[in-house]
Amino acid sequence: MEAIILTKDQFNELISKIEEINQKLNTSRSSKTETYLNNKQFMEMLDVSLRTAQSWRDEGKISFSQVGNKIYYKLSDVEKFIQDYRNSAFAKK
């Protein structure tokens, strides 16, 4: 077995690179855990009809994915959609 000797600066640089790689791996893992809603879940969540959901997709108001005849929405896109159409409370006089 061969021993390798590192200076303190070399050791710290090695640890820093390992932490950077670990952070990138954790970031990529968390982005893959996106939750998807099917069309029925989306309509129930927002209490809208099939026609309204279709209109919002046609008008480009909500992003979606289509696999065959199935429609899916990212939960983050639904939250963004709701936030985009949020109205602030009216100021009291």
VEXMI-771862 format. One record per atom (N, C-alpha, C): residue in one letter; x negated, y, z negated. Coordinates in steps of 0.1 Angstrom, whole numbers, padded with zeros to 4 digits, always signed. Each point is the difference from the previous one (the first is absolute). Layout:
BEGIN
aXYZ ...
***
This chain:
BEGIN
m-0008-0012+0000 m+0008+0012+0000 m-0009+0012+0000 e+0004+0010+0008 e-0007+0012+0001 e+0007+0012-0007 a-0008+0008-0008 a+0006+0011-0007 a-0002+0013+0009 i+0011+0008-0001 i-0001+0013+0008 i+0002+0011-0011 i-0009+0009+0001 i+0000+0011-0009 i+0004+0013+0007 l+0010+0006-0006 l+0005+0013+0005 l-0002+0011-0009 t-0002+0012+0005 t-0002+0012-0008 t+0014+0004-0005 k+0001+0008-0010 k+0013+0005-0005 k+0008+0006+0011 d-0006+0008+0009 d+0007+0007+0011 d+0005-0010+0010 q-0008-0010+0003 q+0005-0011+0010 q+0011-0007-0006 f+0000-0004-0013 f+0010-0007-0007 f+0013+0008+0001 n-0001+0013-0004 n+0012+0009+0000 n+0006+0001+0014 e-0008+0001+0010 e+0005+0001+0014 e+0007-0013+0004 l-0006-0011-0004 l+0007-0013+0003 l+0013-0002-0007 i+0001+0004-0013 i+0013+0000-0007 i+0010+0009+0007 s-0005+0012+0004 s+0009+0010+0006 s+0006-0006+0013 k-0008-0006+0008 k+0005-0006+0013 k+0009-0012-0003 i-0002-0008-0010 i+0009-0011-0004 i+0013+0006-0004 e+0000+0011-0008 e+0013+0006-0005 e+0007+0006+0012 e-0007+0006+0010 e+0006+0005+0012 e+0007-0011+0008 i-0006-0011+0002 i+0005-0011+0007 i+0013-0005-0007 n-0001-0002-0013 n+0011-0004-0008 n+0012+0009+0001 q-0002+0013+0000 q+0010+0010+0001 q+0007-0001+0014 k-0008-0002+0010 k+0006-0002+0014 k+0008-0012+0001 l-0005-0011-0006 l+0008-0013+0000 l+0013+0002-0007 n+0000+0006-0012 n+0012+0002-0008 n+0010+0009+0008 t-0005+0011+0007 t+0009+0009+0007 t+0006-0008+0012 s-0007-0008+0007 s+0006-0007+0011 s+0010-0010-0005 r-0003-0006-0011 r+0010-0010-0005 r+0013+0007-0004 s-0001+0011-0007 s+0012+0007-0004 s+0008+0005+0011 s-0006+0004+0011 s+0008+0005+0012 s+0007-0011+0007 k-0004-0013-0002 k+0007-0011+0006 k+0012-0005-0008 t+0002+0006-0011 t+0011-0005-0008 t+0012+0009+0002 e+0002+0006+0011 e+0011+0009+0003 e+0013-0009+0000 t+0010+0006-0006 t+0013-0006-0001 t+0009+0004+0012 y+0006-0010+0006 y+0009+0003+0012 y+0014-0003-0004 l+0009+0008+0006 l+0015-0002-0002 l+0006-0004+0013 n+0009-0010+0000 n+0007-0003+0013 n+0011+0011+0001 n+0007-0001+0012 n+0010+0010+0003 n+0011+0001-0011 k+0004-0012-0004 k+0011-0001-0010 k-0004+0006-0013 q-0012-0003-0005 q-0005+0006-0012 q-0001+0015+0001 f-0005+0005+0012 f-0001+0014+0002 f+0014+0007-0001 m+0010-0006+0007 m+0013+0006+0000 m+0006+0000-0014 e-0002-0011-0007 e+0005+0000-0014 e-0007+0010-0009 m-0013+0001+0002 m-0007+0009-0009 m+0004+0015+0002 l+0003+0003+0013 l+0004+0014+0003 l+0015+0002+0001 d+0007-0011-0001 d+0015+0000+0001 d+0004+0006+0013 v-0005-0005+0011 v+0004+0005+0013 v+0005-0011+0009 s+0006+0003+0010 s+0006-0010+0010 s-0011-0004+0009 l+0003-0011+0008 l-0009-0005+0010 l-0002+0010+0011 r+0011+0008+0003 r-0001+0010+0010 r-0009+0012-0004 t+0001+0004-0013 t-0008+0010-0005 t-0015-0004+0001 a-0003-0012-0005 a-0014-0005+0000 a-0005+0000+0015 q+0008-0004+0009 q-0004+0000+0014 q-0002+0014+0005 s+0008+0009-0003 s-0001+0014+0004 s-0013+0006-0005 w-0003-0003-0013 w-0013+0005-0006 w-0012-0005+0008 r+0000-0013+0003 r-0011-0006+0008 r+0000+0006+0014 d+0011+0002+0007 d+0000+0005+0013 d-0005+0015+0000 e+0003+0007-0010 e-0004+0014-0001 e-0014+0002-0005 g-0007-0011-0004 g-0013+0000-0005 g-0002+0005-0014 k+0011+0000-0008 k+0000+0005-0013 k-0007-0010-0010 i+0001-0013+0003 i-0006-0010-0008 i-0008-0010+0008 s-0012-0003-0005 s-0009-0010+0007 s+0005-0014-0003 f-0002-0009+0010 f+0005-0013-0002 f-0008-0010+0009 s+0000-0013-0003 s-0006-0010+0008 s+0011-0009+0005 q-0001-0005+0012 q+0010-0009+0005 q-0007-0013+0004 v+0005-0011-0005 v-0005-0014+0004 v+0012-0007+0005 g+0001-0002+0013 g+0012-0005+0007 g+0012+0009-0003 n+0010-0005-0006 n+0012+0008-0003 n-0001+0006-0014 k-0010-0004-0008 k-0001+0004-0014 k-0007+0013-0001 i+0006+0009-0009 i-0006+0013-0003 i-0006+0000-0014 y-0012+0006-0002 y-0006+0001-0013 y-0005+0014-0002 y+0000+0004-0012 y-0005+0013-0004 y-0010-0001-0012 k-0010+0008+0001 k-0010+0000-0012 k+0007+0008-0011 l-0001-0005-0012 l+0006+0007-0011 l-0006+0014-0001 s-0013+0001+0002 s-0007+0013+0000 s+0006+0010+0010 d+0004-0005+0012 d+0006+0008+0010 d+0014+0005-0004 v+0007-0009-0007 v+0014+0003-0005 v-0002+0011-0010 e-0009-0001-0009 e-0002+0010-0011 e-0004+0013+0007 k-0009+0000+0010 k-0004+0012+0007 k+0012+0007+0007 f+0008-0009+0006 f+0012+0005+0007 f+0009+0007-0010 i+0003-0005-0012 i+0008+0006-0010 i-0006+0013-0005 q-0013+0000-0002 q-0007+0012-0004 q+0000+0011+0010 d-0001-0004+0013 d+0001+0010+0011 d+0013+0008+0001 y+0011-0007-0005 y+0013+0006+0001 y+0005+0005-0014 r-0009+0001-0009 r+0003+0004-0014 r+0002+0015+0000 n+0011+0004-0007 n+0003+0014-0002 n-0003+0004-0014 s-0007+0011-0002 s-0003+0005-0013 s+0013+0005-0007 a+0000-0001-0013 a+0011+0005-0008 a+0002+0015+0002 f+0012+0004+0001 f+0003+0014+0001 f-0004+0008-0012 a-0005+0012+0001 a-0004+0008-0011 a+0012+0006-0007 k+0000+0000-0013 k+0011+0005-0007 k-0002+0015-0001 k+0011+0008+0001 k+0000+0014-0001 k+0004+0005-0013 
***
